């Protein structure tokens, strides 16, 4: 493997940028959905039917849209951070030369 070691840093960097862009899109979608749900919070009324709807679909008990919004809240940051780490790793791996690659994978170089 060592003699074939190669990382196209620009391609890998592009993939990490795409990952970050997806994170930003998820973040924007999350904000838009949160804004709408919070705007209409309680619009289903306080009667038994409205309360049942709120309990089942909007959720105060860890289920429903409210819980989903909380769960999705950190996705943007996590994907952007993963992209940052990936870009740093790409720079590191791209700088690995053949001699170092031989040491990493413990295979003797081909003669």
C-alpha positions as CSV (number, residue, x, y, z in Angstrom):
1,X,0.0,0.0,0.0
2,X,2.8,2.4,0.9
3,X,4.0,2.8,-2.7
4,X,0.5,3.7,-3.8
5,X,-0.2,6.2,-1.0
6,X,-1.9,9.3,-2.4
7,X,-4.5,11.7,-1.2
8,X,-6.0,14.3,-3.5
9,X,-6.2,17.1,-1.0
10,X,-8.4,19.3,-3.2
11,X,-11.0,16.6,-3.8
12,X,-11.1,15.6,-0.1
13,X,-11.3,19.3,0.9
14,X,-14.2,19.7,-1.5
15,X,-16.0,16.7,0.1
16,X,-15.5,18.3,3.6
17,X,-16.8,21.6,2.3
18,X,-19.9,19.8,0.9
19,X,-20.4,18.2,4.4
20,X,-20.2,21.7,6.0
21,X,-22.7,23.1,3.4
22,X,-25.1,20.3,4.2
23,X,-24.7,21.2,7.9
24,X,-25.6,24.8,7.2
25,X,-28.6,23.8,5.1
26,X,-29.8,21.5,7.9
27,X,-29.3,24.4,10.4
28,X,-31.3,26.8,8.2
29,X,-34.1,24.2,7.8
30,X,-34.0,23.6,11.6
31,X,-34.4,27.3,12.3
32,X,-37.2,27.7,9.8
33,X,-39.1,24.8,11.2
34,X,-38.5,25.9,14.8
35,X,-39.8,29.4,14.0
36,X,-43.0,28.1,12.4
37,X,-43.7,25.5,15.2
38,X,-43.1,28.1,17.9
39,X,-45.3,30.6,16.0
40,X,-48.2,28.2,16.0
41,X,-47.5,26.7,19.5
42,X,-50.9,26.3,21.1
43,X,-52.9,27.0,18.0
44,X,-54.6,23.6,18.4
45,X,-56.5,24.9,21.4
46,X,-56.9,23.9,25.0
47,X,-59.8,21.6,24.7
48,X,-59.3,17.8,25.1
49,X,-58.7,17.4,21.3
50,X,-56.2,20.2,21.2
51,X,-54.4,18.9,24.3
52,X,-54.3,15.4,22.8
53,X,-52.9,16.7,19.5
54,X,-50.3,18.7,21.4
55,X,-49.3,15.8,23.5
56,X,-49.1,13.4,20.5
57,X,-47.6,15.6,17.8
58,X,-45.8,18.5,19.5
59,X,-44.8,16.7,22.6
60,X,-43.8,17.8,26.1
61,X,-42.8,14.2,27.1
62,X,-39.8,13.7,24.9
63,X,-41.8,12.7,21.8
64,X,-43.1,14.6,18.8
65,X,-41.9,17.7,17.0
66,X,-40.5,19.5,20.0
67,X,-38.2,16.6,20.8
68,X,-37.2,16.3,17.2
69,X,-36.2,19.9,17.1
70,X,-34.1,19.6,20.2
71,X,-32.4,16.5,18.8
72,X,-31.6,18.3,15.5
73,X,-30.4,21.4,17.2
74,X,-26.7,20.4,17.3
75,X,-26.5,18.7,13.9
76,X,-25.3,21.8,12.0
77,X,-22.4,22.5,14.5
78,X,-21.4,18.8,14.5
79,X,-21.3,18.6,10.6
80,X,-19.4,21.9,10.3
81,X,-16.9,20.8,13.0
82,X,-16.5,17.4,11.3
83,X,-15.7,19.2,8.1
84,X,-13.1,21.4,9.9
85,X,-11.4,18.3,11.3
86,X,-11.6,16.5,8.0
87,X,-9.8,19.5,6.3
88,X,-7.1,19.5,8.9
89,X,-6.6,15.7,8.4
90,X,-6.5,16.1,4.7
91,X,-3.6,18.5,5.0
92,X,-1.8,16.1,7.3
93,X,-2.4,13.0,5.2
94,X,-1.5,14.8,2.0
95,X,1.9,15.7,3.5
96,X,2.7,12.0,4.3
97,X,5.5,10.9,2.0
98,X,6.2,7.4,0.9
99,X,8.8,6.7,3.7
100,X,6.3,7.7,6.3
101,X,3.5,5.7,4.6
102,X,5.8,2.6,4.8
103,X,6.2,3.2,8.6
104,X,2.4,3.7,9.1
105,X,1.3,0.5,7.3
106,X,4.4,-1.5,8.3
107,X,4.8,-2.9,4.8
108,X,8.3,-3.0,3.2
109,X,8.7,-0.7,0.1
110,X,8.7,-2.4,-3.3
111,X,12.1,-2.6,-5.0
